Every structure is written in C-alpha cells, then in structure tokens.
Amino acid sequence: MTDLANAVTRLPLHGGAQIPSLGLGTFRLTGASAVDSISTALSLGYRHLDTAAMYENEAEVGAGLRASGVARNEVFITTKVWTTDIAPGDLQASAQASLERLKLDQVDLLLIHWPNKSIPLAGSIEALCDAKRRGYARNIGVANFPSDMLDDAVRLAAKHGEKIATNQCEYHPRLSQAKVLEACRKHGVAFVSYCPLGQGRMADEDAIAPIAKKHGKTISQIVLRWHVQQGVCAIPKAASAGHQRDNLDIFSFTLPDDDMRAISALARHDGRLVKPGFGPEWDR
Ligand SMILES: NC(=O)c1ccc[n+]([C@@H]2O[C@H](COP(=O)([O-])OP(=O)(O)OC[C@H]3O[C@@H](n4cnc5c(N)ncnc54)[C@H](OP(=O)(O)O)[C@@H]3O)[C@@H](O)[C@H]2O)c1
C-alpha cells in the first residue's frame, strides 16, 4: 500500500464493513482513458470506486481494477441501479448485468440511484434486500433520498431484516444538507457526498482561497477535508493523476473549528447543481 492509501480514514457501515472516506467518482470517465484513470488511481492508493449502470463504464471500472494488480478484496466498489429499473425483478436483473460488466461476483455496495415516483418504494426496497440475500452485494443503500424518504427506506429494509448502509447525495460548501445529514446520523447511515467539488466549480471558490493559503493546500483539498472532517465520505471525480493525488492527500492536516464554520456558512438555498425533473421533493 502507498503512504497515501494508508492515511485514508474509513467510516463504519452497518454489519461491520468499512467504506474509505475518499473514493474515486467515475461519472463521465469512458473508454480506454477510463481504464487508465482507474488503474492510475488504484496505484496511487485509492481503494474506493464509484460507478453506476447509467455511467456505461462498469466494464472499464472492472478492467481498470484488473490492470492495476490491486487485489479485489482491497477495493470497495459501489454500483447503482438506474431509476427506471428499480421495480422488483428489474432491480435484481440490473444488478446481475452490472456484475457481468464489472466481471465481479459481488459489489461492496449496491444503490438505488434515484427514487421513482411511479414505482412503489416498498417493492424496490424488498428487491434491493433480495439482491443482497442473493449475494450480489455485501451492502445496500440509496442515493438522492431526502430525509423523509430515507426514514421510509430504513423502515422498509428492517422488515426484511436488512439495513440501509449509505445515502449518496449531492453535497459541497454551496449546498446545505443539514436535514439529510441529521437523518443519516439518526439511522447510523453513512452519508456519501457526490459532486463534492461542485462539479469542479469549488476549485475557484474565492471565499475559500484564504483558508487554502493559510494551510498551504489547494481550495479543492480544503473542500474535501471539510467533508471528511464531518464524518462524510467524498467521491470526487478526477481524470488526471495530478488531481487524483491532490484529492487523496487530505489526511495529514486538520481544519480548525472556525475554518469549518466559515466554509459551512457559504451554503445557499439555491446551491443544488443536480436537479433533474424526475427527482424527489428535496428537503428545504
Ligand atoms: N448518485 C448520483 O446521482 C450522482 C450524481 C452525480 C455524481 N455522482 C458521483 O459523484 C462523482 C463526483 O461528482 P462529479 O464528477 O459530478 O463532480 P465533482 O467530483 O464535484 O467534480 C469533478 C470535476 O472536478 C475536477 N477536479 C477534480 N479534482 C480536482 C482538483 N484537485 N482540482 C481542481 N479540479 C478538480 C474534475 O476535473 P478532472 O477530471 O479533469 O480532474 C472534474 O471536472 C461522480 O463521478 C459520480 O461517481 C453521483
């Protein structure tokens, strides 16, 4: 293991598993360059990869893992079932197809990518629990679930003797997620932050520049440190080795409380970047 890999903290999940607090997002990584990016990230020390059926890059994620030479059991791999495929039967078929593309027997985490107003949640959660029982995934979770829907998912999974391990949602200093964070803490569900760098916009966030200068870090590193210091897991996407290395190198310094508060104070009510028409009613 590299020094950077050794430094990465882990968050406990229900059932005893642990998820590395920093993972590689892979949305928009495609083709041969995706295989290279993923293999490079693993050689630098990443041990957590985030993909989805919708990203159409699961084959490349699996190929990148094999090209890296890093053992399968050292890497935490998440995939997701797209929102149109979460009805009972469809969900299990989607998970099986993901495993075939990844060339894996099992993923570490299988998520419902988005809730679907036209598909009853009870059936989707039952199917998700069934996918776990069939061995397709070690852990199950959801993504883009507002706090009330997370309450429902946790309750429905409990009926089948299962637990929701994570809720993956957009989060960065320009978007408050106080209500979802509170719901996750209440249920012992790990919060995984997507778009943690605001799709790259955060790198130019002037309000954070003085904090970055003070700590001798880049603005992106400060933003990622702000995430992990709250006990949140972040999955920034980075294609190049330079960005990948920077993003992993956030475990050797600590932000004091006043810096943490100053960054949290940047949140705006209209800071959400990912808001498709089919999305749920968000927490206010
Ligand atoms: N569950 C969901 O519905 C959902 C939705 C969206 C995303 N996601 C997941 O979350 C991941 C991350 O979200 P995202 O890709 O949309 O946004 P992001 O991670 O916030 O931002 C990615 C952008 O930031 C740039 N970047 C990365 N590291 C940098 C650094 N150190 N300095 C400056 N720029 C840097 C990247 O450029 P380079 O690539 O050139 O380095 C890329 O343009 C996705 O890849 C996906 O796995 C999930």
The ligand as a Tripos MOL2 file, in Angstrom:
@<TRIPOS>MOLECULE
LIG
   48    52     1     0     0
SMALL
NO_CHARGES

@<TRIPOS>ATOM
      1 N1        -25.7420    9.4310   -7.1450 N.am      1 LIG1
      2 C1        -25.8640   10.3680   -8.0630 C.2       1 LIG1
      3 O1        -26.9640   10.7000   -8.5060 O.2       1 LIG1
      4 C2        -24.6260   11.0560   -8.5500 C.ar      1 LIG1
      5 C3        -24.7620   12.2450   -9.2980 C.ar      1 LIG1
      6 C4        -23.6120   12.8690   -9.7440 C.ar      1 LIG1
      7 C5        -22.3560   12.3150   -9.4530 C.ar      1 LIG1
      8 N2        -22.2600   11.1420   -8.7600 N.ar      1 LIG1
      9 C6        -20.9330   10.5320   -8.4560 C.3       1 LIG1
     10 O2        -20.1240   11.5170   -7.8250 O.3       1 LIG1
     11 C7        -18.9150   11.6620   -8.5430 C.3       1 LIG1
     12 C8        -18.3710   13.0650   -8.4090 C.3       1 LIG1
     13 O3        -19.2770   14.0380   -8.9200 O.3       1 LIG1
     14 P1        -18.9430   14.9050  -10.2110 P.3       1 LIG1
     15 O4        -17.9810   14.1730  -11.0750 O.co2     1 LIG1
     16 O5        -20.2230   15.2740  -10.8600 O.co2     1 LIG1
     17 O6        -18.3370   16.2470   -9.6260 O.3       1 LIG1
     18 P2        -17.0610   16.6240   -8.7140 P.3       1 LIG1
     19 O7        -16.3610   15.4100   -8.2530 O.co2     1 LIG1
     20 O8        -17.5510   17.6060   -7.7190 O.co2     1 LIG1
     21 O9        -16.1380   17.4360   -9.7250 O.3       1 LIG1
     22 C9        -15.4290   16.8090  -10.7590 C.3       1 LIG1
     23 C10       -14.6800   17.8990  -11.5220 C.3       1 LIG1
     24 O10       -13.6900   18.4820  -10.6560 O.3       1 LIG1
     25 C11       -12.4250   18.4280  -11.2770 C.3       1 LIG1
     26 N3        -11.4190   18.1820  -10.2460 N.ar      1 LIG1
     27 C12       -11.2060   17.0260   -9.5640 C.ar      1 LIG1
     28 N4        -10.1980   17.1790   -8.6820 N.ar      1 LIG1
     29 C13        -9.7610   18.4540   -8.8100 C.ar      1 LIG1
     30 C14        -8.7490   19.1940   -8.1650 C.ar      1 LIG1
     31 N5         -7.9880   18.6580   -7.2100 N.pl3     1 LIG1
     32 N6         -8.5630   20.4940   -8.5380 N.ar      1 LIG1
     33 C15        -9.3380   21.0600   -9.4960 C.ar      1 LIG1
     34 N7        -10.3280   20.3870  -10.1420 N.ar      1 LIG1
     35 C16       -10.5460   19.0940   -9.7960 C.ar      1 LIG1
     36 C17       -12.5100   17.2880  -12.2700 C.3       1 LIG1
     37 O11       -11.6090   17.5000  -13.3330 O.3       1 LIG1
     38 P3        -10.6370   16.3220  -13.9040 P.3       1 LIG1
     39 O12       -11.4930   15.1210  -14.1450 O.co2     1 LIG1
     40 O13       -10.0660   16.9340  -15.1150 O.co2     1 LIG1
     41 O14        -9.6170   16.0410  -12.8290 O.co2     1 LIG1
     42 C18       -13.9740   17.3780  -12.7300 C.3       1 LIG1
     43 O15       -14.0970   18.3500  -13.7610 O.3       1 LIG1
     44 C19       -19.2950   11.2560   -9.9670 C.3       1 LIG1
     45 O16       -18.1570   10.9840  -10.7600 O.3       1 LIG1
     46 C20       -20.1590   10.0700   -9.6790 C.3       1 LIG1
     47 O17       -19.3650    8.9260   -9.3770 O.3       1 LIG1
     48 C21       -23.3700   10.5250   -8.2930 C.ar      1 LIG1
@<TRIPOS>BOND
     1     1     2 1
     2     2     3 2
     3     2     4 1
     4     4     5 ar
     5     4    48 ar
     6     5     6 ar
     7     6     7 ar
     8     7     8 ar
     9     8     9 1
    10     8    48 ar
    11     9    10 1
    12     9    46 1
    13    10    11 1
    14    11    12 1
    15    11    44 1
    16    12    13 1
    17    13    14 1
    18    14    15 2
    19    14    16 1
    20    14    17 1
    21    17    18 1
    22    18    19 2
    23    18    20 1
    24    18    21 1
    25    21    22 1
    26    22    23 1
    27    23    24 1
    28    23    42 1
    29    24    25 1
    30    25    26 1
    31    25    36 1
    32    26    27 ar
    33    26    35 ar
    34    27    28 ar
    35    28    29 ar
    36    29    30 ar
    37    29    35 ar
    38    30    31 1
    39    30    32 ar
    40    32    33 ar
    41    33    34 ar
    42    34    35 ar
    43    36    37 1
    44    36    42 1
    45    37    38 1
    46    38    39 2
    47    38    40 1
    48    38    41 1
    49    42    43 1
    50    44    45 1
    51    44    46 1
    52    46    47 1
@<TRIPOS>SUBSTRUCTURE
     1 LIG1         1 GROUP 0 **** ****
